[in-house]
Amino acid sequence: NPMRLIDLSHAFGSHMPVYPGDPVPEMTQVATLSEHGYTDFQVKTGMHVGTHVDAPLHLIEGGKRLSEIPVHRFTGNAHLIQAEGRSVIEQDVLEGRNILPGDILLVRTGHDAFFGQETYYLEHPVLGEGFAHRVVELGVGMVGLDTPSPDRAPFAIHKILLRNEVLIIENLTNLSSLNDAEKIEIFAFPPKLDVEA
């Protein structure tokens, strides 16, 4: 089969849903062709809106920013992990897979069907501690989810993963398009924003 490129991200816009309590993104047109001779927009947003990557700094004191993570960490061979119908996803879903250090796990729950509804944030599936510890043992580079978060407050799973520099991709979509793929390679390069903390 020839290589197919598949977009697993939600389109970014001021209409997007945000995690409860987070600022709503704003996209404002600041120049028009008719008035200025060019088109330009200004974006004001929290950094955890839509499809995005969590860096260790998100929840780990002294953790790395995304801009400090080597660029090769955002790409690699991926495994599609089927986890539909589970409220807690445990390590048994990883059994029988040849997961190598640096590989990326894409956990498909189907919960992206609720993106834009209140249910999306309130009733999402979560990863179990056994899953998180096993991922660290295996040397996985990133875990991607079609949910808003791998856990809920106080965010123990986030901390297990990020403390060990396992990056987290949140709010993926369209993972079902990978069901028949024999080999999956992921490119998940975030904007290189040099935030000060």
C-alpha positions as CSV (number, residue, x, y, z in Angstrom):
1,N,0.0,0.0,0.0
2,P,1.3,3.5,-0.7
3,M,1.8,5.8,2.2
4,R,-1.2,7.7,3.3
5,L,-1.0,10.9,5.4
6,I,-3.9,11.1,8.0
7,D,-4.6,14.2,10.1
8,L,-5.4,13.2,13.7
9,S,-5.9,16.7,15.0
10,H,-8.9,18.9,15.6
11,A,-9.0,22.2,13.7
12,F,-8.0,25.1,15.9
13,G,-10.4,28.0,16.2
14,S,-12.2,30.4,18.5
15,H,-15.2,28.1,18.5
16,M,-13.4,25.2,20.1
17,P,-14.3,23.7,23.5
18,V,-11.8,24.2,26.3
19,Y,-11.1,22.3,29.5
20,P,-13.5,23.7,32.2
21,G,-11.9,26.8,33.7
22,D,-9.4,27.4,30.9
23,P,-9.4,30.6,28.8
24,V,-11.4,30.4,25.5
25,P,-9.1,30.9,22.5
26,E,-9.6,34.1,20.5
27,M,-8.6,34.6,16.8
28,T,-9.0,38.2,15.7
29,Q,-8.4,39.6,12.3
30,V,-5.9,42.5,12.6
31,A,-5.3,43.2,8.9
32,T,-7.4,42.8,5.7
33,L,-6.4,42.8,2.1
34,S,-8.8,45.6,1.3
35,E,-7.6,48.0,4.0
36,H,-3.9,47.0,4.6
37,G,-2.9,45.1,1.5
38,Y,-2.4,41.8,3.4
39,T,-4.3,39.5,5.7
40,D,-3.2,38.8,9.3
41,F,-4.7,37.4,12.5
42,Q,-3.8,37.5,16.1
43,V,-4.2,34.4,18.3
44,K,-4.7,34.6,22.1
45,T,-5.1,31.1,23.7
46,G,-4.2,28.9,26.5
47,M,-1.7,26.2,25.5
48,H,-3.9,23.2,26.3
49,V,-6.6,23.9,23.8
50,G,-7.4,21.4,21.1
51,T,-4.9,18.8,20.0
52,H,-1.7,19.5,21.8
53,V,1.3,18.0,23.5
54,D,1.9,18.2,27.3
55,A,5.5,18.8,28.3
56,P,6.9,17.8,31.7
57,L,6.8,21.5,32.9
58,H,2.9,21.2,32.8
59,L,2.9,19.4,36.1
60,I,6.5,18.7,37.2
61,E,8.5,21.3,39.1
62,G,11.6,22.1,37.0
63,G,10.3,19.9,34.2
64,K,11.3,20.6,30.6
65,R,9.4,23.0,28.3
66,L,8.4,21.7,24.8
67,S,11.0,23.9,23.3
68,E,13.7,22.0,25.3
69,I,12.6,18.6,24.1
70,P,14.8,17.3,21.2
71,V,12.8,17.4,17.9
72,H,13.2,13.7,17.2
73,R,11.1,13.0,20.3
74,F,7.9,14.2,18.4
75,T,8.0,11.5,15.7
76,G,8.3,7.7,15.7
77,N,6.7,4.4,15.1
78,A,3.3,4.1,16.7
79,H,1.0,1.4,17.9
80,L,-2.8,1.8,17.8
81,I,-4.2,0.5,21.2
82,Q,-7.9,-0.4,21.0
83,A,-9.6,0.6,24.3
84,E,-13.2,1.3,23.4
85,G,-15.8,0.6,26.1
86,R,-13.3,0.9,29.0
87,S,-13.7,3.5,31.7
88,V,-10.2,2.7,33.1
89,I,-7.5,1.5,30.6
90,E,-5.1,-0.9,32.2
91,Q,-1.8,-2.5,31.0
92,D,-3.5,-5.6,29.6
93,V,-4.1,-3.7,26.4
94,L,-0.4,-3.6,25.9
95,E,0.2,-7.3,26.0
96,G,1.4,-9.1,22.9
97,R,2.7,-5.9,21.3
98,N,6.3,-5.5,20.3
99,I,6.7,-2.0,21.8
100,L,10.2,-0.7,21.6
101,P,11.9,2.3,23.4
102,G,10.9,5.6,21.8
103,D,7.7,4.1,20.3
104,I,4.4,6.1,20.5
105,L,1.2,4.7,21.7
106,L,-2.1,5.9,20.3
107,V,-5.0,5.0,22.6
108,R,-8.3,4.8,20.8
109,T,-11.3,5.1,23.1
110,G,-13.8,6.6,20.6
111,H,-14.4,9.4,23.1
112,D,-13.6,12.1,20.5
113,A,-17.2,11.5,19.2
114,F,-18.2,13.8,22.2
115,F,-15.8,16.6,21.3
116,G,-17.8,19.9,21.8
117,Q,-20.2,18.4,24.2
118,E,-20.1,18.7,28.0
119,T,-19.8,14.9,28.3
120,Y,-16.4,15.2,26.6
121,Y,-14.7,16.7,29.7
122,L,-16.9,15.2,32.4
123,E,-17.1,11.5,31.5
124,H,-13.9,10.6,29.6
125,P,-12.0,7.3,30.1
126,V,-8.7,7.4,32.1
127,L,-5.5,5.5,32.1
128,G,-4.8,3.2,35.1
129,E,-1.6,3.4,37.2
130,G,-0.5,0.0,36.0
131,F,-0.7,1.2,32.4
132,A,1.3,4.3,33.2
133,H,4.0,2.4,35.0
134,R,4.3,-0.2,32.2
135,V,4.6,2.5,29.6
136,V,7.5,4.0,31.6
137,E,9.2,0.5,31.9
138,L,8.9,0.0,28.1
139,G,10.6,3.4,27.4
140,V,7.6,4.7,25.4
141,G,8.2,8.2,24.1
142,M,4.7,9.5,23.8
143,V,1.2,8.4,24.7
144,G,-1.6,9.9,22.5
145,L,-5.3,10.0,23.5
146,D,-8.6,10.8,21.8
147,T,-9.7,12.2,25.2
148,P,-9.0,15.5,27.0
149,S,-6.7,14.0,29.7
150,P,-5.2,10.6,30.8
151,D,-6.7,11.2,34.3
152,R,-8.5,13.6,36.6
153,A,-7.3,15.8,39.5
154,P,-4.9,15.4,41.3
155,F,-3.4,14.1,38.0
156,A,-1.3,11.2,39.3
157,I,-1.1,9.6,35.8
158,H,0.1,12.8,34.2
159,K,2.8,13.0,36.8
160,I,4.0,9.4,36.4
161,L,4.3,9.9,32.6
162,L,5.8,13.5,32.6
163,R,8.2,12.8,35.5
164,N,9.7,10.1,33.2
165,E,9.6,12.4,30.1
166,V,6.8,10.4,28.5
167,L,5.1,13.1,26.5
168,I,1.3,13.2,26.3
169,I,-0.8,14.1,23.2
170,E,-4.4,15.1,24.2
171,N,-7.5,15.6,22.2
172,L,-6.6,13.4,19.2
173,T,-9.3,12.5,16.8
174,N,-9.9,10.2,13.8
175,L,-7.9,7.3,15.2
176,S,-10.4,4.9,13.7
177,S,-8.8,5.8,10.3
178,L,-5.7,3.9,11.4
179,N,-7.6,0.6,12.1
180,D,-6.4,-1.1,8.9
181,A,-2.8,0.3,8.9
182,E,0.0,-2.2,8.9
183,K,2.6,0.4,10.0
184,I,2.0,3.8,11.6
185,E,4.5,6.6,11.8
186,I,3.5,9.7,13.8
187,F,4.7,13.3,13.3
188,A,3.5,15.4,16.2
189,F,5.6,18.5,16.1
190,P,4.2,21.2,18.4
191,P,4.9,24.9,17.9
192,K,8.3,25.8,19.3
193,L,7.1,28.3,21.8
194,D,9.9,29.5,24.2
195,V,7.8,30.1,27.2
196,E,9.3,31.6,30.3
197,A,8.6,29.9,33.6
